[in-house]
Amino acid sequence: MAVKMKRIYEEASQNDGVRVLVDRVWPRGMSKEDAKLDHWIKEAGPSADLRKWFGHDPDKYDDFKQKYKKELQNGEQQEALQELKDITKKHQKSVTLLYASKEEKYNQASVLKEILDHQ
């Protein structure tokens, strides 16, 4: 089974498994109750500088992905990635990574999904 991705604004379902928000910033207009989160691992998100530089521009995605993976190798981001890996293993990949971006393909959750699917 592969890790799933979903916009946090979509309705939660039983098929989501463990719901993990991977944004550093709480999604605008979303209440904690409506989010139905199991975990919020904000440190797994890209740094503010990288997020602002990227701006979900598809033309910058390959560079973003490379820079983001490099960020995930150090400090709190490395610890957050390890926490995500542990959750994924514990639940046999029955995990949904939640993100707020309107961009469904070019975002940090897709990079994290790729990493988690290949562990």
C-alpha positions as CSV (number, residue, x, y, z in Angstrom):
1,M,0.0,0.0,0.0
2,A,1.3,3.5,-0.9
3,V,1.1,6.5,1.4
4,K,-1.8,8.8,0.3
5,M,-2.0,12.6,-0.1
6,K,-5.0,14.8,0.3
7,R,-5.8,18.5,0.7
8,I,-6.8,19.1,4.3
9,Y,-9.9,20.9,3.1
10,E,-11.3,17.6,1.6
11,E,-13.6,15.7,3.9
12,A,-11.9,13.1,6.1
13,S,-12.7,9.4,5.4
14,Q,-12.1,6.1,7.0
15,N,-9.8,5.2,4.1
16,D,-7.4,8.0,5.1
17,G,-5.9,5.9,7.9
18,V,-3.6,8.0,10.0
19,R,-4.0,11.7,9.1
20,V,-0.8,13.7,9.3
21,L,-0.6,17.4,8.4
22,V,2.8,18.3,7.0
23,D,2.5,22.1,6.7
24,R,4.5,24.4,8.9
25,V,1.6,26.9,9.0
26,W,-1.9,26.0,10.2
27,P,-4.3,26.0,7.1
28,R,-6.4,29.1,6.8
29,G,-10.0,28.7,7.8
30,M,-9.6,25.2,9.1
31,S,-10.7,24.4,12.6
32,K,-8.7,21.9,14.6
33,E,-11.9,19.9,15.1
34,D,-12.7,19.8,11.3
35,A,-9.1,18.8,10.5
36,K,-9.6,15.5,12.3
37,L,-5.8,15.1,12.6
38,D,-3.9,12.3,14.2
39,H,-0.6,14.3,14.0
40,W,0.7,17.7,13.0
41,I,4.3,17.4,12.1
42,K,5.0,21.0,11.1
43,E,8.8,20.6,11.3
44,A,8.5,18.2,8.3
45,G,7.5,21.2,6.1
46,P,10.0,23.2,4.1
47,S,11.7,26.2,5.7
48,A,9.9,29.5,5.3
49,D,12.6,30.7,2.9
50,L,12.4,27.7,0.7
51,R,8.6,27.8,0.7
52,K,8.5,31.5,-0.3
53,W,11.1,31.0,-3.0
54,F,9.2,28.0,-4.5
55,G,5.7,29.5,-4.4
56,H,4.3,26.3,-5.8
57,D,5.7,27.2,-9.2
58,P,5.7,24.0,-11.3
59,D,8.8,25.3,-13.2
60,K,10.7,25.4,-9.9
61,Y,9.5,22.0,-8.7
62,D,12.6,20.0,-9.6
63,D,14.9,22.5,-7.9
64,F,12.5,22.7,-4.9
65,K,12.5,18.9,-4.6
66,Q,16.3,18.8,-4.5
67,K,16.6,21.6,-2.0
68,Y,13.8,20.3,0.2
69,K,15.4,16.8,0.3
70,K,18.6,18.4,1.4
71,E,16.8,20.3,4.2
72,L,15.3,17.0,5.4
73,Q,18.8,15.7,6.1
74,N,19.4,18.0,9.0
75,G,18.2,19.1,12.5
76,E,14.5,19.3,13.3
77,Q,13.5,18.4,9.8
78,Q,15.5,15.2,9.9
79,E,13.8,14.3,13.2
80,A,10.4,15.1,11.7
81,L,11.1,12.9,8.7
82,Q,12.1,10.1,11.0
83,E,8.9,10.5,13.0
84,L,6.9,10.3,9.7
85,K,8.8,7.2,8.7
86,D,8.1,5.6,12.1
87,I,4.4,6.4,11.8
88,T,4.3,5.0,8.3
89,K,6.0,1.7,9.3
90,K,3.8,1.3,12.4
91,H,0.6,1.7,10.3
92,Q,1.8,-0.3,7.3
93,K,1.7,2.9,5.1
94,S,-2.0,3.4,6.0
95,V,-1.2,7.1,6.2
96,T,-2.5,10.2,4.5
97,L,-0.3,13.3,4.2
98,L,-2.4,16.4,4.5
99,Y,-1.4,19.8,2.9
100,A,-3.2,23.1,2.4
101,S,-1.9,24.1,-1.0
102,K,-4.2,24.3,-4.0
103,E,-1.4,22.8,-6.0
104,E,-2.1,19.1,-5.8
105,K,1.1,17.8,-7.5
106,Y,3.9,20.3,-6.9
107,N,4.1,20.5,-3.1
108,Q,6.0,19.2,-0.1
109,A,3.6,16.4,0.5
110,S,4.4,14.8,-2.9
111,V,8.2,14.9,-2.0
112,L,7.5,13.3,1.4
113,K,5.2,10.7,-0.2
114,E,7.9,9.7,-2.6
115,I,10.4,9.3,0.3
116,L,8.0,7.3,2.4
117,D,6.8,5.1,-0.4
118,H,10.4,4.0,-1.1
119,Q,11.5,3.2,2.5
